Amino acid sequence: MPRTYNLRLYGLSTGLELFLLLSTGMLIRMRTTTVGDAQPMKRTAIALLALALVSSFLYAQSNAKPQTASLQPLRVAIEATELDRKMLLEKLNAHGSDHKLKFILSEKDFDYRIVFGTGQRGYQTAYGEVNSSGSSVQVFDANGTELFAFNRAGRATDSGATNAAAKEIIKRLRKLE
């Protein structure tokens, strides 16, 4: 006669009971309890739950990204208005941290010189004229050689245009290295 297994653990849902039993690799024979043998089943259920929680915690710790990698500092001179300079440096550092880059503002002894500006202009659409923000960027090395230049337009705000420019600067600088 085949054995039967009752998977009822004190009112827990069947899906959780199966997860607890299958995740530990064990299938424990459980019977309907009476008042006298409720303690061993309760301890077994608590032990399985604790094992599932500990194993998921250890799995998460083993897959954590190491935070020991240091950021590579890049000294930049930014030629722009004070507001644009501050906003561009902020966006460069915000997006550069994803690529292990830290931008440091330096007027002398710099790695790159960035000429940056933002502006607005209207352009015609099917719905009429629309105002948009754009940015222009030129990047030079320490010797004054132009490395690249580009424009970003069609953004709703100066902050959006600066954000797009910062991402593009980082992308192109990474290709140069």
C-alpha positions as CSV (number, residue, x, y, z in Angstrom):
1,M,0.0,0.0,0.0
2,P,1.5,3.4,-1.0
3,R,2.2,5.9,1.7
4,T,0.1,9.1,1.9
5,Y,1.5,12.5,2.8
6,N,-0.6,15.1,4.4
7,L,0.8,18.6,3.6
8,R,-1.3,20.6,6.1
9,L,0.9,22.7,8.4
10,Y,-1.3,24.6,10.9
11,G,-3.3,26.6,8.4
12,L,-0.5,27.7,6.1
13,S,-1.3,27.8,2.4
14,T,-0.6,24.7,0.3
15,G,1.9,26.7,-1.9
16,L,3.9,27.8,1.0
17,E,3.9,24.3,2.5
18,L,5.2,22.8,-0.8
19,F,7.8,25.6,-1.1
20,L,9.1,24.8,2.5
21,L,9.2,21.1,1.9
22,L,10.7,21.2,-1.7
23,S,13.2,24.0,-1.0
24,T,14.9,22.0,1.7
25,G,14.9,18.9,-0.4
26,M,13.0,16.9,2.1
27,L,9.6,15.4,2.2
28,I,8.5,14.7,5.7
29,R,5.6,12.4,6.5
30,M,3.0,14.3,8.4
31,R,-0.2,13.1,9.8
32,T,-3.2,14.9,11.1
33,T,-2.3,15.9,14.6
34,T,-4.0,15.3,17.8
35,V,-3.5,17.4,20.9
36,G,-0.8,15.1,22.2
37,D,1.6,15.1,19.2
38,A,1.3,18.7,18.1
39,Q,4.6,19.8,19.5
40,P,6.9,17.7,17.3
41,M,5.1,18.8,14.1
42,K,5.2,22.5,15.2
43,R,8.9,22.2,15.8
44,T,9.4,20.6,12.4
45,A,7.4,23.4,10.7
46,I,9.4,26.1,12.5
47,A,12.7,24.4,11.7
48,L,11.8,24.2,8.0
49,L,10.7,27.9,8.0
50,A,14.0,28.9,9.7
51,L,16.0,26.8,7.2
52,A,14.2,28.5,4.3
53,L,14.8,32.0,5.6
54,V,18.5,31.3,6.4
55,S,19.2,29.8,3.0
56,S,17.6,32.7,1.2
57,F,19.6,35.2,3.3
58,L,22.8,33.3,2.5
59,Y,22.0,33.1,-1.2
60,A,21.4,36.9,-1.3
61,Q,24.7,37.5,0.5
62,S,26.6,35.3,-1.9
63,N,25.2,37.3,-4.9
64,A,25.8,40.7,-3.5
65,K,28.0,43.1,-5.6
66,P,31.4,43.9,-4.0
67,Q,31.6,47.6,-3.1
68,T,35.4,47.7,-2.9
69,A,36.1,49.0,-6.4
70,S,37.3,52.6,-6.3
71,L,36.3,55.3,-8.7
72,Q,38.7,56.5,-11.3
73,P,39.2,60.3,-10.9
74,L,39.1,62.4,-14.1
75,R,40.1,66.1,-13.8
76,V,38.0,68.3,-16.1
77,A,37.9,72.0,-16.9
78,I,34.4,73.0,-17.8
79,E,33.9,76.2,-19.8
80,A,30.3,77.2,-19.3
81,T,28.1,79.6,-17.3
82,E,28.3,78.9,-13.5
83,L,24.8,77.3,-13.5
84,D,25.6,75.1,-16.5
85,R,29.0,74.1,-15.1
86,K,27.5,73.1,-11.7
87,M,24.7,71.1,-13.4
88,L,27.0,69.3,-15.8
89,L,29.5,68.3,-13.1
90,E,26.6,67.0,-11.0
91,K,25.2,64.9,-13.9
92,L,28.6,63.6,-14.9
93,N,29.3,62.4,-11.3
94,A,25.7,60.9,-11.0
95,H,26.1,58.9,-14.2
96,G,29.8,58.4,-14.0
97,S,29.5,56.4,-10.7
98,D,27.8,53.6,-12.7
99,H,31.0,53.4,-14.8
100,K,33.4,53.8,-11.9
101,L,34.3,57.4,-12.9
102,K,34.5,60.5,-10.7
103,F,34.8,63.9,-12.3
104,I,36.8,66.5,-10.4
105,L,36.6,70.2,-11.5
106,S,40.1,71.6,-12.1
107,E,41.0,74.8,-13.9
108,K,44.7,73.8,-14.2
109,D,46.3,70.5,-14.7
110,F,43.2,68.8,-16.2
111,D,42.7,65.6,-18.3
112,Y,39.9,67.0,-20.4
113,R,38.5,70.4,-21.2
114,I,34.8,70.6,-21.9
115,V,33.1,73.5,-23.6
116,F,29.5,73.3,-22.7
117,G,26.4,75.4,-23.3
118,T,22.6,75.1,-23.1
119,G,20.0,77.1,-25.0
120,Q,16.4,77.1,-26.1
121,R,14.9,77.4,-29.5
122,G,11.5,76.9,-31.1
123,Y,10.8,74.4,-33.8
124,Q,7.8,73.8,-36.0
125,T,5.6,70.7,-35.5
126,A,2.3,69.6,-36.9
127,Y,0.7,71.1,-33.8
128,G,2.4,74.5,-34.0
129,E,5.7,75.9,-32.7
130,V,7.2,74.1,-29.7
131,N,10.0,75.4,-27.5
132,S,12.8,73.0,-26.6
133,S,16.1,73.0,-24.8
134,G,19.3,71.8,-26.2
135,S,23.0,71.5,-25.4
136,S,26.3,71.7,-27.3
137,V,29.4,70.0,-26.2
138,Q,33.1,70.1,-27.4
139,V,35.6,68.0,-25.6
140,F,39.4,68.5,-25.8
141,D,42.3,66.6,-24.3
142,A,45.0,68.2,-22.1
143,N,47.0,69.3,-25.2
144,G,44.1,71.1,-26.8
145,T,43.2,68.5,-29.5
146,E,39.5,68.2,-30.1
147,L,38.4,64.7,-29.3
148,F,34.7,65.0,-30.1
149,A,31.8,67.4,-30.4
150,F,28.0,66.9,-30.5
151,N,24.6,68.6,-29.9
152,R,21.6,67.4,-28.0
153,A,18.3,69.0,-28.7
154,G,14.6,68.4,-28.3
155,R,14.6,68.2,-24.5
156,A,11.9,69.7,-22.4
157,T,14.3,71.4,-19.9
158,D,17.9,72.5,-19.7
159,S,18.4,69.8,-17.0
160,G,17.2,67.2,-19.5
161,A,19.6,68.5,-22.2
162,T,22.4,68.5,-19.7
163,N,21.6,65.0,-18.6
164,A,21.6,63.7,-22.2
165,A,25.0,65.5,-22.8
166,A,26.5,64.0,-19.6
167,K,25.6,60.5,-20.6
168,E,27.0,61.0,-24.1
169,I,30.2,62.4,-22.8
170,I,30.7,59.4,-20.5
171,K,29.9,57.0,-23.3
172,R,32.4,58.6,-25.7
173,L,35.2,59.0,-23.0
174,R,34.9,55.3,-22.3
175,K,35.3,54.4,-25.9
176,L,38.5,56.5,-26.1
177,E,40.1,54.6,-23.2
